[in-house]
């Protein structure tokens, strides 16, 4: 860890957040800044993901330990802004056409005179950044963040723990009201095509039924399970469902948004009606939505953020690039970005948490 000698030009590195936000992003940036300052390096933060590089001049902020302090570290969201729209290789233009703007982004990044870029993102963002880095020949380090926890080669991504805590707290709050009114409460959580949030929070929050996209369900099995609970004298039940769980007819439930984007959501309400009919019971549905992404990061996410941010700068110091930092077996590690993004890390059907859920007698719908 030798700082740049005082007469040498100061090294400059850049960082950006890309994709959907989550809790812990500011904590990652703070760790990067603090570690970079031990080397006497300068850090700039590119605004709004790669969109900041499409502005003229490029839009960035100077980051240092005075503005990346412990107040910012505790905050949810990202002070740099982010976006999960506008793939630079097929960028939607005002006239409705798609344009490859990768060259503009690469030129803008190069104009900033940075040694390397640290991209904090999920699978989609890291795939785009990796493609840009290869095309532009600039060094890249990835830091995994996503509430979905669906990146490969890391057991945890920044933001996942906080989202699970929020969903667990929602179950803690739904349980007493469910019991007071003899109701079946359905909680719909995010997670895209991976059921990690539903499974983890469902176990932690004492759910009776957990439905995830990886396991096809039959409404009859859910109804039979709830019937047994009632026969045993309990008057309420808690059901957690992942947003990407399909209908009984195998259709995903989503809404179209501006720009042709599809957003998952709504399966909870469909199941709510079906469970009410099948169980002859009152159901209520809560769609947790973006509260899973906001709020203060829990300790685990701050710890991961610190370890990832420090390690990312150390990789740049060592000249090791095209790597994503990750967490495996209680250690921070680094792996080729390509390995982390090669496939969506979904719930393993015979993994520990699935066996735990079955062992607890939780109905998984199958
Ligand atoms: O990938 C993170 C995530 O929160 C998913 O769980 C969810 O499906 C999606 O982003 C929501 O995206 P948006 O913020 O565009 O509504």
Boltz pocket constraint, residues with backbone or C-beta under 6 A from the ligand:
constraints:
  - pocket:
      binder: B
      contacts: [[A, 20], [A, 21], [A, 84], [A, 122], [A, 146], [A, 147], [A, 148], [A, 190], [A, 191], [A, 192], [A, 243], [A, 263], [A, 264], [A, 293]]
      max_distance: 6.0
